[in-house]
Amino acid sequence: MTGRVLFSSQCAFPFFPAFRTVSSSASRLTKSVRFRHSLASFSNCNSHVHSGEDKTTQKDPFVITTPLYYVNAPPHMGSAYTTIAADAIARFQRLLGKKVIFITGTDEHGEKIATAAAAHGCSPSEHCDAVSESYRLLWKDLDVAYDKFIRTTDPIHERIVREFYEKVLSRGDIYRADYEGLYCVNCEEYKDEKELLENNCCPVHLKPCVLRKEDNYFFALSKYHKSLEEVFSQNPNFIQPSFRSNEVQGWINSGLRDFSISRASVEWGIPVPNDKKQTVYVWFDALLGYISALLDGKQEPTLENAISLGWPASLHLIGKDILRFHAVYWPAMLMSAGLNLPKMVFGHGFLTKDGMKMGKSLGNTLEPKDLVNRFGSDAVRYFFLREVEFGNDGDYSEERFINTVNGHLANTIGNLLNRTLGLMKKNCNSTVAVDSAIAAEANVFKETVGELVEKARAHYENLSLSSACECILEIANAGNLYMDKHSPWSLFKKGGASSESAAKDLVIILEAVRIISVALSPVAPQLCLRIHSQLGYSEDTFEALTWEDTRWGGLKAGQIMAQPKPVFERIELKHDGEDESGSIGKVEKEKKKIERQMVAET
């Protein structure tokens, strides 16, 4: 049965808006679509502003958010993927010199939370504390440098939710009515019958929805149909990638129905301000976390104060499964309250494992903490940001993981640094012989590096994280080719002018590696810190880097290099019965190739 209003006793305005059915989600697109829109245009894509003209300026902070993750269960690889992507974007924006506010956190109210707590024999509060802490610990393990971590059980957040609710209520956009419909407990959402699979199963969780009838409060979403159409007409880049925007516009064009924003049967939540017998719907609560997180405890916790500290957000980064909440519900809620809309909502794809959807029933879940413990944060961050085209679905396999991180981080970047430092130690006392700017005068290699750096910057700005990684890897590939072509080990043996030329060649290669350590730092911060340290710089120097440091000329004569030491250890796993035809065999062959190369250069 399609959800419907049965009866209204306390209507906030004297008419019911038309209840129109929301169409099922547009069919999934499988064609790879690359997102090309630059973050530089974010300042021009502030959507509908209900309270008047947009007053954002270049001095405003870059505010990036992940979803507030639901704490019914510990963090999974999907939430880790979103967060490391957000962290890479935030780190890049910091390199550009922008004030960044990176917001993440946990969504802690709702029926599922109470059920999960009961299953573990603890109170909802104790359950939330434990799971929320597990997110903090994982983000630390993954080198996620967030600025704000908001919990929706924070009293400050609850005050913002109550004030926001009162604003929307005063606009006549909240009313009370009886509602009957098919409810997905896992989604915490009433579903339209047309969206459901056979036996009324939720298309997301593949479990039957239950028929419920409740006396709830509703938000007049249908009232904002035309306003939402204007948002997409005036700001075509508001939802990205573009194919997700098409999906959202399809929902809107098919008609919007009002949605329930309270629950009479759920005790674990924020009480509705004008009816303590009901609690605020989990999404109407959690979305406000993006605003309440801006408060720092120094001001009175009011909407006005929170907004003044950084709203609107520059970028909401989410998984595609929660696109409707962020692209339809949230903008309409903000318009009702007279607040600016976020400048962009980006919905990325899902992760699979070995080409299959992950699930506990299939026994193929991918635990992010296990991956970090086995391979380290740099490997995990690099693989998912390099090998998954941002915005599309992506797949993990252990063989591909090992081959990628070994090939790119150990064999290409790490080996280039190690072999060059080895030659410098033997022939130059580990000391830079001449300024890198002088060493590369009239050298085409310098121009190649400069062009790749500019391409990498453009890709970062476009949120094309995989392409940014590819450009930076190309710098290392070019460095290895330069080394092989010029053979400085042979020139050193000749002495005289040849030896001086070889010393310059080493400086040129190390300058390229220095630039890599800056440009790749948003993706693999610990690896790049180790590279920077090997080049004779302190951790404080690394922390103070900006994108300007990708310009050629950083290495100066007299700089002393550290002793050569691999900055990324190759992953070497041995499985029972595996022979040289397996991925580990490929690793061993590559290792022997590099060892022969090092011997030839001594």
C-alpha positions as CSV (number, residue, x, y, z in Angstrom):
1,M,0.0,0.0,0.0
2,T,1.3,3.4,-0.9
3,G,1.8,5.7,2.2
4,R,-1.0,8.2,2.6
5,V,-2.4,10.8,5.0
6,L,-5.5,9.4,6.6
7,F,-6.5,12.2,9.0
8,S,-5.3,15.5,10.4
9,S,-6.3,17.0,13.7
10,Q,-3.8,19.8,14.2
11,C,-2.8,21.3,10.9
12,A,-0.4,24.2,11.0
13,F,-2.0,25.7,7.9
14,P,-5.5,25.3,6.6
15,F,-4.9,23.0,3.7
16,F,-3.1,19.8,2.8
17,P,-0.5,20.2,0.0
18,A,-1.1,17.7,-2.8
19,F,0.5,14.3,-2.0
20,R,2.1,13.1,-5.2
21,T,4.0,9.9,-5.7
22,V,7.7,10.0,-5.9
23,S,8.9,7.9,-8.8
24,S,11.4,5.1,-8.3
25,S,15.0,5.9,-8.6
26,A,16.3,6.3,-12.2
27,S,18.0,3.3,-13.6
28,R,21.6,3.0,-12.7
29,L,24.1,4.2,-15.2
30,T,27.0,1.9,-15.9
31,K,28.8,4.1,-18.4
32,S,31.9,5.7,-16.9
33,V,31.4,9.4,-16.6
34,R,34.2,11.6,-15.5
35,F,33.5,14.7,-13.4
36,R,35.1,17.7,-15.0
37,H,33.6,20.6,-13.0
38,S,36.2,22.7,-11.1
39,L,36.0,23.6,-7.5
40,A,37.0,27.0,-8.5
41,S,33.5,27.6,-9.6
42,F,32.0,26.7,-6.2
43,S,31.7,30.4,-5.4
44,N,29.4,30.7,-8.4
45,C,27.1,27.8,-7.7
46,N,25.5,28.7,-4.4
47,S,22.0,27.5,-4.9
48,H,18.6,29.2,-4.0
49,V,19.0,31.5,-1.0
50,H,15.7,32.0,0.6
51,S,16.7,34.9,2.8
52,G,18.2,37.0,0.0
53,E,21.4,37.6,-2.0
54,D,24.4,35.4,-1.4
55,K,27.1,37.2,0.5
56,T,29.9,34.6,0.5
57,T,33.4,35.8,-0.4
58,Q,36.8,34.4,-1.2
59,K,37.6,34.8,2.5
60,D,35.0,32.3,3.5
61,P,36.4,29.0,4.7
62,F,36.3,25.9,2.6
63,V,33.8,23.7,4.5
64,I,33.7,20.0,3.5
65,T,31.6,17.4,5.1
66,T,31.2,13.6,5.2
67,P,27.9,12.1,6.2
68,L,27.3,11.7,9.9
69,Y,27.7,8.0,10.1
70,Y,25.0,5.9,11.6
71,V,26.2,4.0,14.7
72,N,24.0,1.0,14.5
73,A,27.3,-0.9,13.6
74,P,31.0,-0.2,13.5
75,P,32.5,1.6,10.5
76,H,32.9,-0.2,7.3
77,M,34.9,0.3,4.1
78,G,32.3,2.4,2.5
79,S,32.4,5.0,5.2
80,A,36.2,4.8,5.3
81,Y,36.3,5.5,1.5
82,T,34.1,8.6,1.8
83,T,36.2,9.9,4.6
84,I,39.7,9.4,3.1
85,A,38.4,11.0,-0.1
86,A,37.1,14.0,2.0
87,D,40.4,14.2,3.8
88,A,42.4,14.2,0.6
89,I,40.3,17.1,-0.8
90,A,40.6,19.0,2.5
91,R,44.4,18.5,2.6
92,F,44.6,19.8,-1.0
93,Q,42.6,22.9,-0.2
94,R,44.9,23.5,2.8
95,L,47.8,23.4,0.5
96,L,46.2,26.1,-1.6
97,G,46.2,28.3,1.5
98,K,42.5,28.1,2.3
99,K,41.0,28.0,5.8
100,V,39.5,24.5,5.8
101,I,36.8,23.2,8.1
102,F,36.5,19.4,7.6
103,I,33.4,18.1,9.3
104,T,32.6,14.4,10.1
105,G,30.8,12.7,12.9
106,T,28.2,10.2,14.0
107,D,24.4,10.1,13.7
108,E,23.2,8.5,17.0
109,H,19.4,8.6,17.2
110,G,16.7,6.4,15.9
111,E,15.0,3.0,16.2
112,K,17.9,1.0,14.8
113,I,20.3,2.4,17.5
114,A,18.0,1.4,20.3
115,T,17.6,-2.1,18.8
116,A,21.3,-2.5,18.3
117,A,22.0,-1.4,21.9
118,A,19.4,-3.8,23.3
119,A,21.0,-6.6,21.2
120,H,24.3,-5.9,22.9
121,G,22.8,-5.6,26.4
122,C,23.6,-2.0,26.9
123,S,21.9,1.4,26.9
124,P,21.6,3.4,23.7
125,S,23.9,6.0,25.2
126,E,26.6,3.4,26.0
127,H,26.3,1.9,22.6
128,C,26.7,5.3,20.9
129,D,29.7,6.1,22.9
130,A,31.5,2.9,22.0
131,V,30.7,3.0,18.2
132,S,31.4,6.7,17.9
133,E,34.8,6.1,19.5
134,S,35.5,3.3,17.0
135,Y,35.0,5.9,14.2
136,R,37.4,8.3,15.8
137,L,40.0,5.6,16.2
138,L,39.7,4.4,12.6
139,W,40.0,8.0,11.3
140,K,43.2,8.3,13.4
141,D,44.6,5.0,11.9
142,L,43.7,6.3,8.4
143,D,45.5,9.7,9.0
144,V,42.2,11.6,8.6
145,A,42.8,15.2,9.8
146,Y,39.3,16.3,10.5
147,D,38.6,19.7,12.1
148,K,35.2,19.0,13.6
149,F,33.6,15.7,14.9
150,I,29.9,16.2,15.8
151,R,27.7,13.7,17.6
152,T,24.0,14.2,17.3
153,T,23.6,13.3,21.0
154,D,25.6,16.4,21.8
155,P,23.4,18.9,23.8
156,I,24.6,21.8,21.5
157,H,23.4,19.9,18.5
158,E,20.0,19.2,20.1
159,R,19.5,23.0,20.7
160,I,20.2,23.7,17.0
161,V,17.7,21.0,15.9
162,R,15.0,22.5,18.2
163,E,15.6,26.0,17.0
164,F,15.6,24.9,13.3
165,Y,12.3,23.0,13.9
166,E,10.7,26.0,15.4
167,K,11.8,28.1,12.4
168,V,10.3,25.7,9.9
169,L,7.1,25.4,12.1
170,S,6.7,29.2,12.1
171,R,6.8,29.2,8.3
172,G,3.7,26.9,8.3
173,D,5.7,24.1,6.8
174,I,5.1,21.5,9.6
175,Y,1.7,20.0,10.2
176,R,0.3,17.0,12.0
177,A,-1.5,14.1,10.3
178,D,-2.1,10.3,10.6
179,Y,0.0,8.3,8.2
180,E,-0.1,4.7,7.1
181,G,2.6,3.2,4.9
182,L,5.3,0.6,4.2
183,Y,8.3,1.4,6.5
184,C,11.9,0.2,6.1
185,V,13.3,-0.1,9.6
186,N,16.9,-0.1,8.2
187,C,16.4,3.0,6.1
188,E,14.3,4.6,8.9
189,E,12.0,5.7,6.0
190,Y,8.5,5.2,4.6
191,K,8.8,3.8,1.1
192,D,6.6,4.4,-1.9
193,E,5.2,1.1,-3.2
194,K,6.6,1.7,-6.6
195,E,10.1,1.7,-5.2
196,L,9.9,-1.7,-3.6
197,L,10.9,-5.1,-4.9
198,E,8.9,-8.3,-4.8
199,N,7.2,-9.0,-1.4
200,N,7.6,-5.3,-0.6
201,C,11.3,-5.6,-0.1
202,C,13.4,-2.5,0.3
203,P,15.7,-2.2,-2.8
204,V,18.6,-1.1,-0.6
205,H,18.4,-3.6,2.3
206,L,16.5,-6.4,0.5
207,K,14.3,-6.9,3.5
208,P,10.4,-6.7,3.6
209,C,9.0,-3.3,4.7
210,V,6.4,-3.4,7.5
211,L,3.0,-1.7,7.4
212,R,2.8,1.1,10.0
213,K,0.2,3.7,10.9
214,E,1.3,6.7,13.0
215,D,0.2,10.1,14.1
216,N,3.2,12.1,12.9
217,Y,4.3,15.6,12.0
218,F,5.0,16.3,8.4
219,F,7.3,18.6,6.5
220,A,5.6,20.3,3.4
221,L,8.2,19.1,0.9
222,S,5.7,19.4,-2.0
223,K,5.5,23.2,-1.3
224,Y,9.1,23.5,-2.6
225,H,8.7,21.7,-5.9
226,K,9.1,24.8,-8.0
227,S,11.9,26.2,-5.8
228,L,13.9,23.0,-6.2
229,E,13.4,23.0,-10.0
230,E,14.8,26.6,-9.9
231,V,17.8,25.4,-8.0
232,F,18.8,22.9,-10.7
233,S,17.9,25.3,-13.5
234,Q,20.1,28.1,-12.1
235,N,22.9,25.9,-10.7
236,P,23.4,22.8,-13.0
237,N,26.5,21.9,-11.0
238,F,24.8,21.8,-7.7
239,I,24.7,18.0,-7.8
240,Q,27.7,16.1,-9.1
241,P,28.6,14.0,-11.0
242,S,26.2,15.2,-13.6
243,F,24.5,11.9,-14.1
244,R,23.5,12.0,-10.4
245,S,22.0,15.4,-11.0
246,N,19.8,13.9,-13.8
247,E,18.6,11.2,-11.3
248,V,17.6,13.9,-8.7
249,Q,15.8,16.0,-11.3
250,G,13.9,12.9,-12.3
251,W,12.7,12.5,-8.8
252,I,11.6,16.1,-8.6
253,N,10.0,16.1,-12.0
254,S,7.9,13.1,-11.1
255,G,6.4,14.9,-8.2
256,L,7.3,15.3,-4.5
257,R,5.3,14.2,-1.5
258,D,5.5,15.5,2.0
259,F,7.5,13.4,4.5
260,S,7.1,12.5,8.1
261,I,9.6,14.3,10.4
262,S,8.6,12.7,13.7
263,R,8.2,9.3,15.2
264,A,5.6,8.4,17.9
265,S,7.0,4.9,18.4
266,V,10.7,5.8,18.8
267,E,11.9,7.0,22.2
268,W,15.6,7.3,21.4
269,G,15.7,10.7,19.8
270,I,15.3,14.5,20.3
271,P,11.8,15.3,21.6
272,V,9.6,17.3,19.2
273,P,9.6,20.8,20.6
274,N,5.8,21.2,20.5
275,D,5.0,17.5,21.4
276,K,7.2,15.7,23.9
277,K,5.4,12.4,23.1
278,Q,7.2,12.3,19.7
279,T,10.8,12.4,18.6
280,V,12.4,14.1,15.7
281,Y,12.9,11.9,12.6
282,V,16.5,10.8,12.4
283,W,17.2,12.6,9.1
284,F,15.6,15.9,10.1
285,D,17.9,15.7,13.1
286,A,21.2,14.5,11.6
287,L,21.4,16.8,8.6
288,L,21.5,19.7,11.0
289,G,24.9,18.3,12.2
290,Y,26.6,20.0,9.3
291,I,25.6,23.3,10.9
292,S,25.8,22.5,14.6
293,A,29.4,21.2,14.0
294,L,30.5,24.7,13.2
295,L,30.1,25.9,16.8
296,D,33.2,25.8,18.8
297,G,31.8,26.1,22.3
298,K,32.8,29.8,22.6
299,Q,29.5,31.2,21.4
300,E,25.9,30.8,22.4
301,P,24.6,27.7,20.5
302,T,22.2,29.4,18.2
303,L,21.6,28.9,14.5
304,E,22.7,32.5,13.8
305,N,26.1,31.9,15.5
306,A,26.6,28.6,13.8
307,I,25.9,30.0,10.4
308,S,28.3,32.9,10.9
309,L,31.2,30.4,11.4
310,G,31.2,28.9,8.0
311,W,27.9,28.1,6.4
312,P,27.1,27.4,3.6
313,A,29.2,24.3,3.2
314,S,31.4,24.2,0.1
315,L,31.0,20.5,-0.5
316,H,28.8,17.7,0.9
317,L,30.5,14.4,0.1
318,I,28.2,11.4,0.3
319,G,27.5,7.9,-1.0
320,K,24.9,7.7,-3.7
321,D,22.5,5.8,-1.5
322,I,21.7,8.9,0.6
323,L,21.5,11.3,-2.4
324,R,17.7,11.9,-2.0
325,F,18.1,13.1,1.5
326,H,20.9,15.6,0.6
327,A,19.7,16.7,-2.8
328,V,15.9,17.0,-2.2
329,Y,15.0,16.9,1.5
330,W,17.9,19.0,2.8
331,P,17.7,21.9,0.3
332,A,13.9,22.2,0.9
333,M,14.4,22.2,4.7
334,L,17.1,25.0,4.4
335,M,14.8,27.0,2.1
336,S,12.0,26.7,4.6
337,A,14.3,28.0,7.4
338,G,15.6,30.9,5.2
339,L,19.2,29.5,5.1
340,N,21.7,29.2,2.2
341,L,22.1,25.9,0.5
342,P,25.4,24.1,0.3
343,K,27.4,24.9,-2.8
344,M,27.8,21.4,-4.1
345,V,26.6,17.8,-3.2
346,F,28.8,15.1,-4.6
347,G,27.5,11.5,-4.6
348,H,30.2,8.9,-5.1
349,G,29.7,5.2,-6.0
350,F,29.8,1.9,-4.1
351,L,32.6,-0.5,-3.5
352,T,32.6,-4.1,-4.4
353,K,35.0,-6.9,-3.6
354,D,36.3,-9.2,-6.3
355,G,33.4,-8.0,-8.5
356,M,30.7,-8.9,-5.9
357,K,28.6,-6.8,-3.6
358,M,29.9,-7.1,-0.1
359,G,27.8,-8.5,2.8
360,K,28.2,-10.5,6.0
361,S,25.9,-13.2,4.6
362,L,28.4,-13.7,1.7
363,G,31.4,-13.7,4.0
364,N,33.2,-11.2,1.9
365,T,33.1,-8.0,3.9
366,L,36.2,-5.7,3.8
367,E,37.1,-4.4,7.2
368,P,39.0,-1.1,6.9
369,K,40.8,-1.6,10.3
370,D,42.1,-5.0,9.1
371,L,43.4,-3.4,5.9
372,V,45.2,-0.7,7.7
373,N,46.8,-3.1,10.2
374,R,48.0,-5.3,7.4
375,F,49.1,-2.8,4.8
376,G,49.3,0.6,6.4
377,S,47.3,3.8,5.9
378,D,49.2,5.0,2.9
379,A,48.6,1.8,0.9
380,V,44.8,1.9,1.8
381,R,44.4,5.6,1.0
382,Y,46.4,5.4,-2.3
383,F,44.7,2.3,-3.6
384,F,41.1,3.5,-3.2
385,L,41.8,7.0,-4.4
386,R,44.0,6.0,-7.3
387,E,42.1,2.9,-8.5
388,V,38.5,4.1,-8.1
389,E,37.4,6.8,-10.5
390,F,35.8,9.2,-8.1
391,G,32.0,9.3,-8.5
392,N,31.7,5.8,-10.0
393,D,31.6,2.4,-8.4
394,G,34.9,0.7,-7.7
395,D,36.2,-2.8,-7.0
396,Y,38.8,-4.2,-4.5
397,S,40.7,-7.4,-5.0
398,E,43.8,-8.3,-2.9
399,E,45.9,-9.1,-5.9
400,R,45.1,-5.8,-7.6
401,F,45.7,-4.0,-4.3
402,I,49.2,-5.5,-3.8
403,N,50.2,-5.0,-7.4
404,T,49.1,-1.4,-7.4
405,V,50.7,-0.2,-4.2
406,N,53.9,-2.2,-4.8
407,G,54.2,-1.1,-8.4
408,H,53.4,2.6,-7.8
409,L,54.6,3.4,-4.2
410,A,57.5,1.0,-3.7
411,N,58.9,0.2,-7.2
412,T,58.3,3.5,-9.0
413,I,58.4,6.3,-6.4
414,G,60.2,4.7,-3.5
415,N,62.8,3.0,-5.7
416,L,63.5,6.2,-7.6
417,L,64.3,8.0,-4.3
418,N,66.3,5.1,-2.9
419,R,68.5,4.5,-5.9
420,T,69.2,8.3,-6.3
421,L,70.1,8.7,-2.6
422,G,72.4,5.7,-2.8
423,L,74.3,7.2,-5.7
424,M,74.5,10.6,-3.9
425,K,75.8,9.0,-0.7
426,K,78.5,7.1,-2.6
427,N,79.6,10.0,-4.9
428,C,78.5,13.3,-3.3
429,N,78.7,12.6,0.5
430,S,74.9,12.8,0.5
431,T,75.1,16.6,-0.2
432,V,73.3,18.6,-2.9
433,A,76.0,19.9,-5.2
434,V,74.2,22.8,-6.8
435,D,70.8,24.5,-6.5
436,S,68.1,22.5,-8.4
437,A,67.1,25.6,-10.3
438,I,70.6,26.0,-11.7
439,A,71.0,22.2,-12.3
440,A,67.9,22.2,-14.5
441,E,68.6,25.3,-16.6
442,A,67.4,24.6,-20.2
443,N,66.4,21.1,-19.2
444,V,63.2,19.8,-20.8
445,F,62.7,17.4,-17.9
446,K,62.0,20.4,-15.7
447,E,59.2,21.5,-18.1
448,T,57.8,18.0,-18.1
449,V,57.5,18.0,-14.4
450,G,55.9,21.5,-14.3
451,E,53.3,20.5,-16.8
452,L,52.4,17.3,-14.9
453,V,52.1,19.3,-11.6
454,E,49.7,21.7,-13.2
455,K,47.6,18.9,-14.6
456,A,47.6,17.3,-11.1
457,R,46.3,20.5,-9.6
458,A,43.5,20.8,-12.1
459,H,42.5,17.2,-11.4
460,Y,42.4,17.8,-7.6
461,E,40.3,20.9,-8.2
462,N,37.9,18.9,-10.4
463,L,37.7,16.1,-7.7
464,S,39.3,13.8,-10.2
465,L,41.5,12.2,-7.5
466,S,42.5,9.2,-9.5
467,S,43.7,11.3,-12.4
468,A,45.7,13.5,-10.0
469,C,47.5,10.4,-8.7
470,E,48.2,9.3,-12.2
471,C,49.8,12.6,-13.1
472,I,52.0,12.5,-10.0
473,L,53.0,8.9,-10.8
474,E,54.0,10.1,-14.2
475,I,56.5,12.4,-12.7
476,A,58.2,9.4,-11.0
477,N,58.0,7.4,-14.2
478,A,59.7,10.3,-16.0
479,G,62.3,10.5,-13.3
480,N,63.2,6.8,-13.7
481,L,63.5,7.2,-17.5
482,Y,65.7,10.2,-16.9
483,M,67.9,8.2,-14.6
484,D,68.2,5.3,-17.0
485,K,68.9,7.6,-20.0
486,H,71.6,9.6,-18.3
487,S,73.2,6.8,-16.3
488,P,74.9,9.0,-13.7
489,W,76.7,6.0,-12.2
490,S,78.6,5.6,-15.4
491,L,79.4,9.4,-15.5
492,F,80.8,9.3,-12.0
493,K,83.3,6.7,-13.0
494,K,84.6,9.0,-15.8
495,G,85.3,11.8,-13.4
496,G,85.9,15.5,-14.3
497,A,83.1,17.3,-16.1
498,S,81.2,14.0,-16.5
499,S,81.1,13.7,-12.7
500,E,79.9,17.2,-12.3
501,S,77.1,16.5,-14.8
502,A,76.2,13.3,-13.0
503,A,75.9,15.3,-9.7
504,K,73.5,17.7,-11.4
505,D,71.5,14.8,-12.7
506,L,71.0,13.5,-9.1
507,V,69.9,16.9,-8.0
508,I,67.4,17.1,-10.8
509,I,65.9,13.7,-10.0
510,L,65.7,14.5,-6.2
511,E,64.0,17.8,-7.0
512,A,61.3,15.9,-8.9
513,V,60.9,13.5,-5.9
514,R,60.6,16.5,-3.6
515,I,57.8,17.9,-5.8
516,I,56.1,14.5,-5.7
517,S,56.2,14.6,-1.9
518,V,54.2,17.8,-1.9
519,A,51.8,17.0,-4.7
520,L,50.9,13.5,-3.4
521,S,50.7,14.5,0.3
522,P,46.9,14.9,0.2
523,V,46.6,11.2,-0.8
524,A,49.5,9.5,1.1
525,P,50.6,11.9,3.9
526,Q,52.8,9.6,5.9
527,L,54.6,8.3,2.8
528,C,55.3,11.9,1.7
529,L,56.5,12.9,5.1
530,R,59.0,10.0,5.0
531,I,60.2,11.2,1.5
532,H,60.5,14.8,2.7
533,S,62.5,13.6,5.7
534,Q,64.9,11.6,3.5
535,L,65.5,14.8,1.5
536,G,66.8,16.4,4.7
537,Y,63.7,18.4,5.8
538,S,62.1,18.5,9.2
539,E,58.5,17.5,10.0
540,D,57.8,21.1,10.8
541,T,58.9,22.0,7.3
542,F,56.6,19.4,5.9
543,E,53.6,20.6,7.9
544,A,54.2,24.1,6.6
545,L,54.1,23.1,2.9
546,T,51.8,24.8,0.4
547,W,51.1,24.1,-3.2
548,E,53.6,26.8,-4.1
549,D,56.2,24.3,-3.0
550,T,55.5,22.2,-6.1
551,R,57.4,24.9,-8.1
552,W,60.8,23.9,-9.3
553,G,63.8,25.1,-7.3
554,G,63.3,23.9,-3.7
555,L,66.6,22.0,-3.2
556,K,69.5,24.2,-2.5
557,A,73.3,23.6,-2.7
558,G,74.6,22.2,0.6
559,Q,71.4,20.5,1.6
560,I,72.3,17.2,3.3
561,M,70.3,14.1,2.5
562,A,69.4,11.4,5.0
563,Q,70.8,7.9,4.7
564,P,69.0,5.9,2.0
565,K,66.2,3.8,3.4
566,P,63.1,2.4,1.6
567,V,60.2,4.8,2.3
568,F,57.6,2.2,1.4
569,E,58.2,-1.5,2.0
570,R,56.9,-3.8,-0.6
571,I,54.0,-6.0,0.5
572,E,55.1,-9.6,0.4
573,L,52.6,-12.2,1.3
574,K,52.9,-16.0,1.0
575,H,49.8,-18.1,0.5
576,D,49.8,-21.9,0.7
577,G,50.3,-23.5,-2.7
578,E,50.9,-20.2,-4.5
579,D,53.5,-20.4,-7.3
580,E,55.3,-17.9,-9.5
581,S,52.2,-17.5,-11.6
582,G,50.4,-15.7,-8.8
583,S,50.5,-12.1,-7.7
584,I,53.1,-12.8,-5.1
585,G,55.3,-14.4,-7.8
586,K,55.0,-11.1,-9.7
587,V,56.1,-9.2,-6.6
588,E,59.2,-11.4,-6.2
589,K,60.2,-11.0,-9.9
590,E,59.9,-7.2,-9.6
591,K,61.9,-7.3,-6.4
592,K,64.7,-9.2,-8.0
593,K,64.6,-6.8,-11.0
594,I,65.1,-3.8,-8.7
595,E,67.9,-5.6,-6.8
596,R,69.8,-6.2,-10.1
597,Q,69.2,-2.6,-11.1
598,M,70.8,-1.4,-7.8
599,V,73.8,-3.7,-8.2
600,A,74.4,-2.3,-11.7
601,E,74.4,1.3,-10.4
602,T,77.0,0.7,-7.7
